[in-house]
Amino acid sequence: MRLEKTLQSYGLNQKQASVYLANLEIGSSPVQKIATKATLARSTVYEVLQSLTQLGFVSSFHKKKIKYFTAKEPNEVIRLAESKVGALKDALPELEAISGQAKQRPTVRFYQGKEEIKLILQEILDEADQLLSFGSAEKFLEEIGEFHEKTFLKQRIKRRIPLRLILRDTPLARKRQELGPGHLRQVKLSAEKHKHEGLIFIWKNKIAMISFVKDYVAVVTESQELADVQRAMFENLWDKL
């Protein structure tokens, strides 16, 4: 059983490990004899032996029109494993190059519910050195106002993270504009007629788009290029307001 577990840790399944050990113990043998030793059906053992042959654990030959299978010696199996590891090491620079390319592709994460949206705000606090935002203040403060005032706002000020914010023109937005200088916050107002209930945050190479309607869903996109595009759009609107 211990040897089977060891072989399984190498990558064999339970039947492959059992058949290999049975073949190793009895030596070169036809399928039926190996099946008897492994206490498995002949048809099953034949399929398993075929897979072990492909993996390099077993070889075969014919004797008087009967096919015999031979389990390779453990040292030979180890040499085979080492050669595979060596080949993988040789390919490592190319694999790392492919991995690096993948990291440059945009990644997208989805969040749902107030508690998960708070995780995004905490991520902003942990990473941002400056923050841009566009949206509506009403629903944001209505839904997570307590967390915003007691945690997000206090920590943002403590960590000296300045915020530039474009809000839809409402009485609440004007109040936040008045309080802005004391909160490391600059606020500009966009036309009230363009109604929306969402909020966008831009920091580093990330964009968070949050909706406070019904299910409170959010999407965080991580891409330097996309963040730069969003940042350029924000700056263009900021200059015009």
Backbone torsions as a table, in degrees:
resi	resn	phi	psi	omega
1	MET	NA	-39.4	-179.3
2	ARG	-64.1	-41.9	179.9
3	LEU	-65.4	-37.5	177.0
4	GLU	-62.0	-42.8	179.2
5	LYS	-63.1	-39.3	179.6
6	THR	-63.3	-44.3	179.2
7	LEU	-66.4	-35.4	178.0
8	GLN	-67.2	-34.5	177.9
9	SER	-67.0	-24.4	176.7
10	TYR	-74.6	-25.6	179.0
11	GLY	134.5	-6.0	177.1
12	LEU	-77.5	151.6	172.5
13	ASN	-86.3	178.5	-173.1
14	GLN	-61.9	-43.8	-178.7
15	LYS	-68.0	-40.1	177.8
16	GLN	-61.8	-42.2	179.3
17	ALA	-64.1	-43.3	-179.1
18	SER	-64.4	-44.2	-178.3
19	VAL	-68.7	-40.8	178.4
20	TYR	-60.7	-46.7	-179.3
21	LEU	-64.9	-38.2	177.9
22	ALA	-64.4	-44.7	179.1
23	ASN	-65.4	-38.4	179.0
24	LEU	-64.7	-37.5	-176.4
25	GLU	-73.3	-41.5	-174.6
26	ILE	-95.8	-8.5	178.9
27	GLY	80.4	-168.6	-177.3
28	SER	-57.6	125.0	-173.6
29	SER	-154.1	157.1	173.3
30	PRO	-74.5	168.4	-174.5
31	VAL	-56.8	-44.2	-174.2
32	GLN	-61.2	-40.6	-179.0
33	LYS	-67.1	-39.9	178.4
34	ILE	-66.7	-38.8	179.8
35	ALA	-63.4	-40.2	178.6
36	THR	-63.3	-43.5	-179.4
37	LYS	-66.1	-38.2	-178.0
38	ALA	-85.5	-4.8	-177.7
39	THR	52.8	50.3	176.4
40	LEU	-133.2	161.3	179.4
41	ALA	-65.0	146.1	-177.4
42	ARG	-59.0	-43.5	-178.4
43	SER	-63.2	-37.4	179.0
44	THR	-66.8	-44.8	-177.8
45	VAL	-63.8	-38.2	179.6
46	TYR	-61.6	-44.5	178.6
47	GLU	-63.4	-40.6	179.9
48	VAL	-65.5	-41.2	178.4
49	LEU	-63.5	-35.6	177.0
50	GLN	-63.0	-43.0	179.6
51	SER	-68.0	-37.5	178.4
52	LEU	-67.1	-32.6	176.2
53	THR	-64.3	-43.4	178.9
54	GLN	-64.4	-33.1	179.8
55	LEU	-79.9	-12.1	178.8
56	GLY	91.7	12.4	-179.4
57	PHE	-90.1	-20.7	-173.9
58	VAL	-138.3	144.8	171.7
59	SER	-121.0	169.6	-177.9
60	SER	-142.9	159.5	175.6
61	PHE	-154.5	163.6	179.3
62	HIS	-107.0	138.8	177.4
63	LYS	-138.3	114.3	-177.5
64	LYS	52.9	48.6	176.7
65	LYS	65.9	9.2	176.6
66	ILE	-108.4	134.1	-178.3
67	LYS	-86.4	126.2	178.2
68	TYR	-109.7	146.7	177.5
69	PHE	-118.0	140.8	-178.9
70	THR	-127.2	121.8	176.0
71	ALA	-72.7	130.9	179.4
72	LYS	-70.7	148.5	-178.5
73	GLU	-62.5	147.5	-178.1
74	PRO	-52.9	-40.3	179.9
75	ASN	-62.1	-36.2	179.3
76	GLU	-68.5	-38.5	177.5
77	VAL	-63.7	-41.3	179.1
78	ILE	-64.0	-42.4	178.4
79	ARG	-62.1	-38.3	178.0
80	LEU	-63.3	-43.8	179.2
81	ALA	-63.2	-41.8	179.8
82	GLU	-64.6	-37.5	179.2
83	SER	-67.0	-34.9	177.7
84	LYS	-67.3	-40.5	177.1
85	VAL	-63.8	-40.9	178.8
86	GLY	-61.7	-42.2	179.0
87	ALA	-63.7	-38.2	178.9
88	LEU	-66.5	-39.3	177.6
89	LYS	-64.5	-39.7	178.4
90	ASP	-62.6	-32.4	-178.6
91	ALA	-87.0	-2.7	-174.1
92	LEU	-56.3	-44.9	179.5
93	PRO	-57.8	-41.3	179.1
94	GLU	-68.3	-39.2	179.0
95	LEU	-64.3	-40.8	178.7
96	GLU	-66.3	-34.6	177.5
97	ALA	-64.7	-41.4	177.6
98	ILE	-65.0	-41.4	178.6
99	SER	-61.8	-40.2	179.0
100	GLY	-63.4	-38.3	177.4
101	GLN	-64.5	-39.9	-179.5
102	ALA	-64.3	-36.0	-178.7
103	LYS	-67.6	-20.7	179.5
104	GLN	-82.8	-12.3	179.0
105	ARG	-76.5	148.3	178.5
106	PRO	-61.2	141.0	172.4
107	THR	-116.0	147.6	-176.5
108	VAL	-129.1	131.8	176.2
109	ARG	-121.6	142.0	-179.9
110	PHE	-112.4	140.7	179.1
111	TYR	-130.8	151.4	178.6
112	GLN	-144.8	135.9	179.0
113	GLY	95.9	157.2	-176.2
114	LYS	-62.2	-40.8	-176.7
115	GLU	-64.6	-37.3	179.6
116	GLU	-73.3	-31.7	175.6
117	ILE	-65.1	-34.3	176.1
118	LYS	-62.5	-32.3	177.7
119	LEU	-63.3	-36.5	178.0
120	ILE	-65.6	-43.8	179.7
121	LEU	-62.2	-37.5	177.2
122	GLN	-67.5	-37.4	177.0
123	GLU	-61.6	-40.0	177.3
124	ILE	-61.4	-46.2	179.9
125	LEU	-59.6	-39.0	-176.1
126	ASP	-74.2	-23.5	-170.4
127	GLU	-117.0	-34.0	-167.7
128	ALA	-73.6	143.0	167.9
129	ASP	-108.7	-15.6	169.3
130	GLN	-156.5	157.4	-170.9
131	LEU	-139.4	134.7	174.0
132	LEU	-114.8	145.5	-179.4
133	SER	-149.3	147.3	178.8
134	PHE	-139.6	135.1	176.3
135	GLY	157.0	-148.2	-176.8
136	SER	-121.0	134.9	-175.5
137	ALA	-84.9	-26.0	-170.0
138	GLU	-58.1	-59.9	-175.9
139	LYS	-66.4	-37.1	179.5
140	PHE	-57.5	-50.2	-178.0
141	LEU	-74.4	-30.2	178.6
142	GLU	-66.3	-39.5	-173.9
143	GLU	-87.3	-40.4	-179.0
144	ILE	-131.6	34.8	-179.0
145	GLY	-59.9	-40.6	-178.5
146	GLU	-63.8	-45.1	177.6
147	PHE	-64.0	-38.4	-179.8
148	HIS	-62.6	-49.4	-175.6
149	GLU	-69.8	-43.4	-173.2
150	LYS	-84.0	-25.4	-175.7
151	THR	-120.7	-63.6	-171.5
152	PHE	-61.9	-51.4	-177.6
153	LEU	-63.2	-47.9	-178.5
154	LYS	-61.7	-43.8	-178.7
155	GLN	-70.6	-35.2	178.2
156	ARG	-64.2	-41.7	178.0
157	ILE	-67.9	-43.2	179.8
158	LYS	-60.6	-39.1	-178.1
159	ARG	-88.0	3.9	176.1
160	ARG	57.3	51.6	177.7
161	ILE	-103.7	104.0	-178.8
162	PRO	-72.2	147.1	-179.3
163	LEU	-123.9	128.1	168.6
164	ARG	-110.0	128.8	-166.7
165	LEU	-134.5	129.3	173.7
166	ILE	-107.8	116.8	-177.6
167	LEU	-116.4	149.0	171.6
168	ARG	-64.3	134.2	-172.6
169	ASP	-66.9	106.4	176.4
170	THR	-142.3	166.4	177.2
171	PRO	-55.4	-41.0	179.7
172	LEU	-65.8	-39.8	178.9
173	ALA	-63.6	-39.5	179.0
174	ARG	-65.7	-36.3	178.0
175	LYS	-64.8	-40.3	179.5
176	ARG	-69.4	-29.3	175.6
177	GLN	-66.7	-40.5	179.1
178	GLU	-66.2	-39.1	-178.3
179	LEU	-81.3	-8.9	-172.8
180	GLY	-51.9	-51.4	-175.4
181	PRO	-54.8	-33.3	179.7
182	GLY	-81.2	-7.0	-177.0
183	HIS	-118.1	21.5	-176.5
184	LEU	52.5	42.7	-174.2
185	ARG	-134.6	125.9	170.9
186	GLN	-105.1	132.3	-176.8
187	VAL	-125.5	132.4	168.9
188	LYS	-120.4	152.6	-172.7
189	LEU	-111.2	135.0	175.4
190	SER	-103.5	168.6	-174.3
191	ALA	-59.3	133.5	-178.7
192	GLU	-65.1	-26.6	-175.4
193	LYS	-65.1	-22.5	179.1
194	HIS	-86.9	81.6	-171.9
195	LYS	-78.0	137.6	175.4
196	HIS	-161.5	160.2	-178.2
197	GLU	-121.9	17.1	-177.5
198	GLY	-102.8	180.0	-179.1
199	LEU	-150.4	138.6	177.4
200	ILE	-120.7	134.5	173.6
201	PHE	-116.4	140.8	176.9
202	ILE	-129.0	125.3	176.0
203	TRP	-153.4	148.9	-179.7
204	LYS	46.0	-121.7	178.7
205	ASN	-109.6	29.0	-174.4
206	LYS	-126.1	150.2	174.8
207	ILE	-130.0	128.4	174.9
208	ALA	-114.9	122.9	177.2
209	MET	-112.8	119.8	-171.9
210	ILE	-121.0	132.6	175.1
211	SER	-113.8	132.6	-179.6
212	PHE	-107.3	21.4	178.8
213	VAL	-99.0	129.0	176.1
214	LYS	60.4	-90.6	-169.4
215	ASP	-88.4	-4.3	-178.9
216	TYR	53.1	72.4	-177.5
217	VAL	-106.3	156.4	179.5
218	ALA	-146.6	150.5	176.6
219	VAL	-128.7	128.9	175.7
220	VAL	-113.1	120.7	178.1
221	THR	-107.5	132.3	179.5
222	GLU	-114.6	104.9	-179.9
223	SER	-164.5	124.2	-179.1
224	GLN	-62.5	-42.3	-177.8
225	GLU	-64.4	-47.2	-179.2
226	LEU	-66.6	-37.4	177.5
227	ALA	-64.9	-38.0	178.5
228	ASP	-66.1	-38.4	177.0
229	VAL	-63.4	-46.5	-179.6
230	GLN	-64.1	-38.4	179.7
231	ARG	-66.3	-39.6	178.2
232	ALA	-64.3	-40.5	177.6
233	MET	-62.4	-42.7	178.6
234	PHE	-61.8	-48.2	-177.0
235	GLU	-62.9	-37.9	179.0
236	ASN	-62.8	-45.6	178.6
237	LEU	-67.2	-40.5	179.9
238	TRP	-58.4	-43.4	-179.2
239	ASP	-66.7	-27.2	-176.8
240	LYS	-86.8	-17.9	-176.9
241	LEU	-85.8	NA	NA
